Structure formats: structure tokens, C-alpha cells
């Protein structure tokens, strides 16, 4: 497989559903799989229910970066923990996940970018990271074949201990290893709703039947807000589409993953690159967009996504006008209407990226695209996740809103969520990620944009 998983990908995980489990995890992306991985390591019986395909959405559509660099201050300690886990995951999965520690570099073309890098450097030093500032010449030394860089190069920042992996290989391989350890995974198995008894979670109702359980973890990515709304819980989560592409194999070039804000790229195991338009994303407008516009205004005014606005969300998308917001356990849910969320890539933006790459690396030339795709990023107003118990629904833990930063951090954050479920000390301050921050009058602080 050379690209993201789709609804045409053959079903791989079809375990029979048990009548009961200790924990049910909703969502077969990397967050759900890694949470189940750590729950199983604690000896709990765990079922992962995926409405479509494991890693079919953003977990196989991201850039494949594994970075500590540029993280929010509250995310960074968990990401450092995750970074320490990544080197051992290939052996644990029994598959080469493509993990390579090649560094992640941010290229500064403006003084504002350089100032942002210096601000993160101060945070990095407090955690003994190997992050360092680079001169323009040092940046070019890490970019073999670089020419007259579009917009110029003032300098940069690099964290050598950061790396990359192949998303569409990684997540299914980890899921298969979890299955081999006794975890249950079922694709084409949408969880329609929670089963509530005596005021707390007593199980889930899936399209294939009920599973009794003591706890549920919602790791539903872009679908989490819709799932919660059916239970009367409001989460300001919006639909942001990110486009990327795989090039054909190319000649010798940089091994470091890098971005200058307009152009992002990383080397792939097949000799090509994954390329993307840096911070440029598409923003879909729908009922939730208007409902939560006040929460998002501070960030939208800064336009952190370089947004291209779609006046409507496509049919059956989470925030489409025709998508139901309420349904019963007996009714077919929106999760069954859209098995794999696969937005249309923005080819005009990719053409600009191809041109920028050609100018940046004239010896490599304009890259030919083998495959283009887009993914839906589950974005929250402050660009960091919700990782919390839901007081209104005792027994439910939510881990969502990873805002495009989830692939790298999921091994560590999965451990955190597993310990939240079992009542063990999590070892990190999670107050930044509390669910109530959007309703308790707290000032919403902006987070990272890469």
C-alpha cells in the first residue's frame, strides 16, 4: 500500500463482538489503537469499534511527522514520552513502520517566524531537548540541492531527535499487533450511541449489537463532536481539510522533514516525498461552524490555517447541513452513512506546492504526483485536544481534537488515557486539556499551528 486507507481497502479486522468488555474504544485511528494498546497491556479486555477502516481517516492522511518541536507547552512532556516509545514500536509490531530519526526543521523566511522559533527554543531548553537555532547557511547544509529558496532563508530551527514514519503502514500494523495480544477490533462497526443506566455508562450500542462495559473512550476524531451532541454534550469542534500528496521516487535530496510555512515535505521510504502546503487548509462551513463561531473567533482572526473557505460541507460530512444531530439506538446513524471521510484534495494548492518545491530544489525539479489526498483535521479553538472525563456521562473519557498533531503523540497520549480509565496516576498536568475550558469562562489560549 502506497497511500491513505479508503473505503475500498479490504476489511482486515472482523473480530466477533463480545457481549461484555472492560473498555470499549470508539475509533480505530492511532489515538484509539494506542489507547487500547496500553489498556490491554494493563490486562483489561478491550474492544475497538471502527465505523469504517482502521486508520481510514486522518491517521493515514497526515504528513507522517513525529515531532516534539513546535508543541504546545502542555503537550510537550507527553510528546517527549511518545518520542521515547517510537523507536521500539517497529519491533513491537513486527513490521518496519518506516520510523527514522532524521530530525524536523522549521525554516524561517520572516522575522516573525524566527521569533516564534526562539520562543519555542526557550521552552525546549527547559525540557533538555536537542532543539537548536540554525543560521541560513546551516539550514542550507541540511537541504542538499537547495537553490534560490522562494522567499529567502533567514535561518531556522531543528530538533534532531524528531523523526518520521509511514502512517498507513504504522496504524494497521499496530492494530494487528494489538489483536495478537488479545485485543478485539471490528471494522464496519459504528457505535451509534452510549448505553446509559443508573446515570452512568453501562455499554455501547453498535450497529452489530450491544456491548456491555465499564468504561468507554471516545477517540472519534472529526466525528467526536457529533457523537457527543447526540448525548446532549457540546464540544466546539470544526471541520478543517488538509491536502497532501505523494510524489514519484526522486533523486538524492533532504532526509530531514521540513516546513517554511508555505511548503512542507518529508522523505518517504519509497524514495519520493510527501509534500503539503504548510499551513494552508480548507475550512468547511456548516451548522457547527456557526454555532461555535464565537469560540473560534480569536484564532480565525489570526487565520492560523491560511484557510480557504467552503460555503458548505460535502454531503454526509460531520458538519454538513443535512447530517442528523439526533438519532436513536435503533436508527441508522451518520457514522454508517459515511464510513471513511475522504475529502477532495485541493489540486490548485498542490500545484503551487509543486512549483515551490521545484524552485527550492532545482536539481530535483518539479515533482510528479503519484497520489493526492486530503484529510479532515479534528480542530478545537485552541488547537490542543480535549483529554478528560465527561462529568455529565460518568464512565466516558474523551480523547479528541488532536488538531493535526496526533500521529506523533498518540503512543504517549494513549498511555495517559489508559491510566485515566484505570485510575492510575497519569504523570502529567492535563488541566490544559480539560473539557470544561470552553464553558467555564476560561480564556482560550491559542496553540501551535504546525
ChimeraX attribute file (.defattr): number of C-alpha atoms within 10 A of each C-alpha:
attribute: neighborCount
match mode: 1-to-1
recipient: residues
	/A:1	7
	/A:2	11
	/A:3	17
	/A:4	24
	/A:5	24
	/A:6	18
	/A:7	16
	/A:8	10
	/A:9	13
	/A:10	9
	/A:11	13
	/A:12	13
	/A:13	20
	/A:14	13
	/A:15	15
	/A:16	11
	/A:17	19
	/A:18	14
	/A:19	11
	/A:20	18
	/A:21	18
	/A:22	18
	/A:23	27
	/A:24	28
	/A:25	27
	/A:26	27
	/A:27	28
	/A:28	30
	/A:29	27
	/A:30	29
	/A:31	33
	/A:32	30
	/A:33	31
	/A:34	25
	/A:35	28
	/A:36	32
	/A:37	25
	/A:38	22
	/A:39	23
	/A:40	22
	/A:41	16
	/A:42	12
	/A:43	11
	/A:44	18
	/A:45	19
	/A:46	28
	/A:47	29
	/A:48	30
	/A:49	30
	/A:50	28
	/A:51	27
	/A:52	26
	/A:53	27
	/A:54	33
	/A:55	28
	/A:56	27
	/A:57	28
	/A:58	29
	/A:59	28
	/A:60	25
	/A:61	28
	/A:62	26
	/A:63	28
	/A:64	26
	/A:65	24
	/A:66	28
	/A:67	28
	/A:68	28
	/A:69	28
	/A:70	25
	/A:71	21
	/A:72	20
	/A:73	14
	/A:74	16
	/A:75	22
	/A:76	19
	/A:77	19
	/A:78	23
	/A:79	24
	/A:80	20
	/A:81	16
	/A:82	22
	/A:83	23
	/A:84	13
	/A:85	13
	/A:86	22
	/A:87	15
	/A:88	11
	/A:89	18
	/A:90	16
	/A:91	11
	/A:92	13
	/A:93	19
	/A:94	12
	/A:95	14
	/A:96	15
	/A:97	24
	/A:98	17
	/A:99	21
	/A:100	20
	/A:101	20
	/A:102	19
	/A:103	23
	/A:104	27
	/A:105	27
	/A:106	25
	/A:107	27
	/A:108	26
	/A:109	20
	/A:110	14
	/A:111	11
	/A:112	10
	/A:113	18
	/A:114	19
	/A:115	12
	/A:116	13
	/A:117	23
	/A:118	16
	/A:119	12
	/A:120	18
	/A:121	22
	/A:122	12
	/A:123	18
	/A:124	21
	/A:125	12
	/A:126	8
	/A:127	13
	/A:128	8
	/A:129	16
	/A:130	14
	/A:131	25
	/A:132	18
	/A:133	18
	/A:134	19
	/A:135	15
	/A:136	16
	/A:137	13
	/A:138	13
	/A:139	22
	/A:140	19
	/A:141	12
	/A:142	18
	/A:143	18
	/A:144	15
	/A:145	16
	/A:146	20
	/A:147	15
	/A:148	11
	/A:149	16
	/A:150	16
	/A:151	13
	/A:152	15
	/A:153	18
	/A:154	17
	/A:155	22
	/A:156	26
	/A:157	26
	/A:158	25
	/A:159	23
	/A:160	19
	/A:161	20
	/A:162	24
	/A:163	26
	/A:164	27
	/A:165	24
	/A:166	23
	/A:167	27
	/A:168	24
	/A:169	20
	/A:170	24
	/A:171	26
	/A:172	26
	/A:173	21
	/A:174	22
	/A:175	27
	/A:176	18
	/A:177	17
	/A:178	23
	/A:179	20
	/A:180	11
	/A:181	13
	/A:182	16
	/A:183	22
	/A:184	25
	/A:185	27
	/A:186	23
	/A:187	20
	/A:188	21
	/A:189	24
	/A:190	24
	/A:191	26
	/A:192	27
	/A:193	21
	/A:194	24
	/A:195	18
	/A:196	15
	/A:197	9
	/A:198	6
	/A:199	11
	/A:200	17
	/A:201	19
	/A:202	20
	/A:203	25
	/A:204	25
	/A:205	18
	/A:206	23
	/A:207	20
	/A:208	14
	/A:209	15
	/A:210	20
	/A:211	22
	/A:212	19
	/A:213	21
	/A:214	17
	/A:215	22
	/A:216	24
	/A:217	26
	/A:218	22
	/A:219	26
	/A:220	25
	/A:221	29
	/A:222	27
	/A:223	24
	/A:224	21
	/A:225	24
	/A:226	24
	/A:227	25
	/A:228	18
	/A:229	13
	/A:230	17
	/A:231	16
	/A:232	13
	/A:233	13
	/A:234	17
	/A:235	21
	/A:236	18
	/A:237	28
	/A:238	30
	/A:239	25
	/A:240	24
	/A:241	27
	/A:242	29
	/A:243	26
	/A:244	26
	/A:245	26
	/A:246	25
	/A:247	22
	/A:248	16
	/A:249	17
	/A:250	15
	/A:251	11
	/A:252	13
	/A:253	18
	/A:254	20
	/A:255	21
	/A:256	23
	/A:257	29
	/A:258	25
	/A:259	22
	/A:260	22
	/A:261	19
	/A:262	17
	/A:263	23
	/A:264	25
	/A:265	26
	/A:266	25
	/A:267	25
	/A:268	21
	/A:269	14
	/A:270	12
	/A:271	13
	/A:272	21
	/A:273	25
	/A:274	21
	/A:275	26
	/A:276	29
	/A:277	26
	/A:278	22
	/A:279	19
	/A:280	20
	/A:281	23
	/A:282	20
	/A:283	23
	/A:284	23
	/A:285	20
	/A:286	22
	/A:287	18
	/A:288	21
	/A:289	19
	/A:290	11
	/A:291	10
	/A:292	16
	/A:293	15
	/A:294	12
	/A:295	18
	/A:296	20
	/A:297	12
	/A:298	16
	/A:299	18
	/A:300	15
	/A:301	8
	/A:302	10
	/A:303	13
	/A:304	18
	/A:305	19
	/A:306	17
	/A:307	17
	/A:308	15
	/A:309	12
	/A:310	14
	/A:311	10
	/A:312	15
	/A:313	20
	/A:314	18
	/A:315	13
	/A:316	18
	/A:317	25
	/A:318	29
	/A:319	26
	/A:320	19
	/A:321	17
	/A:322	15
	/A:323	20
	/A:324	14
	/A:325	19
	/A:326	14
	/A:327	14
	/A:328	11
	/A:329	17
	/A:330	12
	/A:331	10
	/A:332	14
	/A:333	22
	/A:334	23
	/A:335	25
	/A:336	17
	/A:337	14
	/A:338	16
	/A:339	21
	/A:340	23
	/A:341	21
	/A:342	21
	/A:343	17
	/A:344	14
	/A:345	18
	/A:346	19
	/A:347	14
	/A:348	9
	/A:349	16
	/A:350	20
	/A:351	15
	/A:352	15
	/A:353	24
	/A:354	23
	/A:355	16
	/A:356	20
	/A:357	22
	/A:358	19
	/A:359	18
	/A:360	22
	/A:361	21
	/A:362	15
	/A:363	15
	/A:364	17
	/A:365	15
	/A:366	18
	/A:367	21
	/A:368	14
	/A:369	18
	/A:370	13
	/A:371	14
	/A:372	21
	/A:373	19
	/A:374	24
	/A:375	26
	/A:376	30
	/A:377	27
	/A:378	27
	/A:379	24
	/A:380	25
	/A:381	25
	/A:382	23
	/A:383	24
	/A:384	27
	/A:385	24
	/A:386	22
	/A:387	25
	/A:388	21
	/A:389	19
	/A:390	15
	/A:391	12
	/A:392	12
	/A:393	17
	/A:394	16
	/A:395	21
	/A:396	24
	/A:397	23
	/A:398	23
	/A:399	26
	/A:400	28
	/A:401	31
	/A:402	23
	/A:403	25
	/A:404	26
	/A:405	26
	/A:406	26
	/A:407	26
	/A:408	26
	/A:409	28
	/A:410	25
	/A:411	26
	/A:412	23
	/A:413	24
	/A:414	24
	/A:415	22
	/A:416	22
	/A:417	28
	/A:418	25
	/A:419	18
	/A:420	16
	/A:421	20
	/A:422	13
	/A:423	9
	/A:424	11
	/A:425	9
	/A:426	14
	/A:427	10
	/A:428	11
	/A:429	11
	/A:430	15
	/A:431	13
	/A:432	19
	/A:433	19
	/A:434	15
	/A:435	20
	/A:436	16
	/A:437	14
	/A:438	17
	/A:439	10
	/A:440	8
	/A:441	8
	/A:442	9
	/A:443	9
	/A:444	16
	/A:445	12
	/A:446	17
	/A:447	20
	/A:448	14
	/A:449	19
	/A:450	19
